[in-house]
């Protein structure tokens, strides 16, 4: 698996890990704040940007590919910021011990799925492979009801982004997330401070998933964004930018 990695700035490395949507450019407003003093890297998940996609993959395989690409770029020490299943990747990398991870921030992340969550993701994958258009419901699931009603243009932008990806690549992502290994037994090995930020109304990765992470890591801080859904980069960009900058020191 070969990933495309954007790399800008100089200084201590910060690695942004994205989920299905949005792609790494959504992190640009945060990266623009950081690049004055830090090196900001964003690996692109297979099927996104210039990252090659050749078939099904697991999140463990993706974590290994990210580690290999970072080492090739000379990065062995870094902070990690992960959104959605990128949050799972951040926790997996931090607990594996192959990188010297200084800080972790998860945004709507998770360490494990309940059976219902796994089945919901598998159902999305099956529907996509059956040719059913799930981009509308998929886009709506990222937002709180009030934000979706007030900003239909943002929901439509997300729907178009989903529609623009290879259906099989999106299905593969859903399967990979559904089959994500349970990281809970490994979280106690993370010695870096972990900031866990989640929307109060996040339906994709409910706050209970974030609360679970904070209970299990040695140095965890929970931040619940009142009234927000899963898409914190849309619904709470200013507050989330500030939280990440503060978390990174």
N, C-alpha and C positions, 0 to 999 in steps of 0.2 A: 504494500500500500504506500503510495507516494503522495504526500500532501503539499499543497501550495501554502507557503507561509509568508505573510507580509511582515516587514521588519523595518522599523523606523525609529529614529532617536538614538541617544547614547546614554549610558549609565546603567544602573541596576535594572535587570530585566523584569518586565511584567508581561505575562502571557494571558491573552484573552481567549476564552474557549466558548464558542457559540453553540446554539442548539439548531433545530430545524430552520426556524426563522427567529430573528433576522440574521442575515449574513454579517461577517465582520465589519463592513462599513458602518453598521449601526453603532458600533463602539467608537467611531471617529470623534464625536464630541468629547468623549472622555479621554481618548488617546491624545487629542489636541492639547488638553490640559497637562498631560503627563510628559509629553515628549521633550519638554524643555529640560528635564533633568533625568529622564529614564529612557530605556530602550523598550519599545512596545512591539510585541510580536503577536500575530494572530494566525494560527493554523486553520486552514479551511477544511471542513469535513468532506469526505468523498461525495462527489456529485455537486459540489458547490465550487464556483470559481474555476480555477485551473487545477484543482485536485482531481486526480484520476479516480474513476469508479468502475470496478470490473465485476461487481457482484456483491452478495451478502457479506456483512462484516459484523463483528461483535464490538462492544464498547471496550473490552479488554484489548482487542487487536488495535483499536483506534488509539487507546492510551499508549500502547507500546510504540506505535508509529509516531505519535507526537513526541515522546521521549527521544526516539532515535533522531528525528528531524531537529529537535532543539540541540542535542549534543553535536550534531553535524554543524550547526550554526555557532557552536562554541558556548552554548548556554547550559550550565550545570547548576546554577543558583538563580532562583527567580521567585517572584510572587505570582499567584494564580487568581484569575477572575473568571468564573464560569457561570454561564446563563443556561437555565433549563437543564438538558442532559449534559451541557458543558459544566454544570455544577457537579454532576456525578464524576465527570472526568477530572475536575480539579481535586476532588476528594480522593479519587483513585490514585492520581499522581502524587499527592501529598502523603498518602499512607503507604505507598510502595517503597519509598526510600531510595529510588534511583536518581532523584533530583534533590538538591538542597532547597527546599521550599521555605521561604521566609514568612509568607502570609498567604491566607486564602480568603477569597470573598465568593460566596455563592449567591446568585440571584434566582429565586424560584427554583432552587436545586433540590436534589433528593439523594439519599444514600440507598434507599430500597423502595420497592413498589409493593403495595398490597395486591392480592390476586385480582381484584376488580380493576385496578389500574393497568395491570399487565394485559388483561383481557380486552380492555378498551383500546389499547394501542394495537393489539393484534387484529381487532375488529377493523380499525382504520386501515391497516395494511391489506387485509382481505378485500375491503371495499375498493381500495385504490386499484388492486390487481384485477378486480372484476369490472373496472371501467366506470365506477360510480364517482361522480364529482363530489368530493368531500371538502373542497377548498372553502366553501362558504361557512359550514359549521366549524371547520378547523380554524379559520381566522377568528370567528366569534369567540371561540374557546379561550383565546389569549387575553381577552379584555373583560373588565368589569362591565356589567350592564349599563351603568350610567355613562361610562366613557364611550362605549360602543354607540350609544344613542346620540351622544353629543358630537362624536367624531367619526361619522360613517366613512369619510374619505380615508382615514387611517386604517380602518378595518378592510376597506377595499384594496388599499395598497398591500396589505398583508395577504389578502386573498390572491391578488395577482402574483405576488412573490411565490406563493405556494403553487399556483398554476404554472409558473414558469420553470419549475424544477422537473426533472425526469420523474414520471410517476413511479417507476421501479426504484429509483434512488430514494424517494420519500418513503416508499413502502419498506425498503431496507432499513432506513433510519428508525421507523416505528418498530420493526422487529428487533433491532438492536437495543432500543430503549426498553422494550417489553422484556427482553431476556437479560437485562443488566444484572450482573451479580450483586448480591446483597453485600454492601460495604460495611454494614454496622459492626461486624466483629473486628474490622480493621481501624475504625475511627480513633480508638484509644492510642494508636501509634502516632497520630499527628501531633507534633509538638509546636507547630506554628500557630499563632493566633488565627482563629477562624471567625469571620463576620458572616452571618447568615441573614440575608435580607429577602423578604417575601411579601407579596401583596396580601392584604387581609382577605380578599375575595378571590384568591388564586384557585381556579378550579382544576388547572392542569397538574400542578404540584401543590396540594393544599398546605397551609401553614403547619399542619401536624407533621409533615415530612421535615420541615425546617426545625421545628421544636425537637424532633428526634435527633437531628444532627447535633444540636447544641447540647443536649443531654449527654451525648456520647464522646464528644471531643474534649480534651483536657482544658482548652482555652477558647471557649465559644461565646459569641455574643449574638443575640437574636434581635433583629430589627423588623418589625411588622409595619408595613405601609398602609395606613388606614384608607379603606375604600378602593384600593387598587387591585387589579387582577394580576395575571401572569406577566404581562408585557411591561415590565418596569422601565425599560428603555424608552417606551412611548408615554406611559402614564405618569412616570415620576423621574424623568431624565435629570432634572436639576438636583433633586434630593439624592438620587442614586449616584450621580457624579460626585457630589460632595461626600457621600458615605464612603465611596471607593477611595477617593483622595485621602480622607482621614484614616481609613483602614490601612492604607499603604504607608502611612507615616510621612 
